[in-house]
């Protein structure tokens, strides 16, 4: 099972809302506390990084959050008093992935699996079902006599090859391998840690998934200008939220995601730090910030709308309420 690499005991670092069990800390958590960017790809972007920071800060100016710190400071080791979690800083993940890459070369280990293998497999299978359903509905809209459900099912699965996929904060890239097993073929993974991408590429080559494209890129300041029909996130938003400037960085995250998901496409978020209702509310808040004042919803639909969530995760009861340690929620891009 997965485990957490904690800071040394003498660092006195406070932790905020970390996962309940050690099983929930793993590779993809390391892959995503997006604080600096570099990229190795053919993709380009004309987006202004300073403007991203300014827009997010302005959006939070009237909110009950503390003022954002200088963003250049999070490239360095933070002062202990201002840390929310070491999991929110790139230096933590770079060190962790250097260790895991060494373990791979010496022992062939794939590294830890964020949320566990069972959750990863469930996310991949469930996501496939959503994409097949969407493809079938699109086919029905284009064919008046689409009565043969078996043909629709076969065609829907065949159309998975047309679904371009981006996994943000991909870590060791194992979710992309699971999606490939489900029938997706146009697969891209990004991570801001170069060590994560090196590990993911090594595993993909070893396991027969060399066609997966892997790039070094920071989701908060992405240099990608391509749009994808499916964007997945397994732990990325969690780690971003653990940075001291988490509230602002989460706004920047949704700004980037909204540019990367193609119209009619999906974003699937898997989190252990937010329940389904919290993720839905966060998306609704983002929609409200982006909506023109007094806009007609029929003419200006929300950017993202809730589509579905996984209901089959194990649950537990606490304080009279029933919940799950993991939430996976899908949103549809307008």
HUTA-V910505 format. One record per pair of residues at least 12 apart in sequence whose ideal C-beta (glycine too) atoms are under 6 Angstrom apart, sorted by the first residue. I is the first residue (numbers start at 1). GAP is how many residues later the second one is. Records with the same first field share a line. If there is no record, write none. Layout:
I=GAP / GAP
This chain:
1=22
2=21 / 23 / 24 / 110
3=19
4=18 / 21
5=91
7=79
13=67 / 70 / 73
15=70
16=68 / 69
17=256
19=253
20=305
23=93
24=248
26=86 / 87 / 88
27=84 / 85 / 87 / 144 / 145
28=86 / 141 / 143 / 206 / 207
29=85 / 206 / 210
30=63 / 66
31=138 / 140 / 160 / 162 / 165
32=137 / 204 / 207
33=55 / 56 / 206
34=158 / 184 / 185 / 186
35=39 / 55
36=39 / 54
37=181 / 184
38=178
39=177 / 178 / 184
40=176
41=174
43=181 / 182 / 183
44=181
45=178 / 180
49=172
52=200
53=18
56=192 / 195 / 196
59=192 / 230
60=187 / 188
65=182
68=177 / 180
69=176
82=162
84=158 / 160
85=157
87=152 / 155
88=154 / 155
93=100
94=99 / 101
97=96 / 98 / 99
98=97
100=99
101=94 / 97 / 98
104=95 / 98
110=62 / 93
111=61
114=120 / 121
115=211
119=207
120=55 / 58
121=57
123=147 / 205
124=54 / 55 / 58
126=184
127=141
128=54
130=200
131=32
132=24 / 25
135=21 / 24
136=16 / 20
157=26
160=23 / 24
161=24
163=21 / 66 / 67
164=22 / 64 / 65
165=14 / 19 / 22 / 65
166=22 / 62 / 65
167=22 / 65
168=22 / 51 / 65 / 68
169=22 / 67
170=19 / 21 / 30
171=25
172=27 / 28 / 31
173=16 / 27 / 31
175=59
176=13 / 36
177=32
180=29
187=25
188=25
189=25
190=25 / 27
192=26
194=22
197=17 / 19
200=14
201=13
219=37
220=29 / 32
222=34
227=35
228=32
229=33 / 36
230=36
231=29 / 30 / 36
232=36
233=36
234=36
238=33 / 35
240=13
254=32
258=45
261=72
263=70
265=68
266=64
267=64
268=62
269=60
270=58
271=56
272=53 / 54
275=52
276=33 / 51 / 53
279=50
280=26
283=21 / 48
287=15 / 16
290=13
301=33
303=31
304=27
305=27
307=23 / 25
308=22
309=20
310=18
313=13
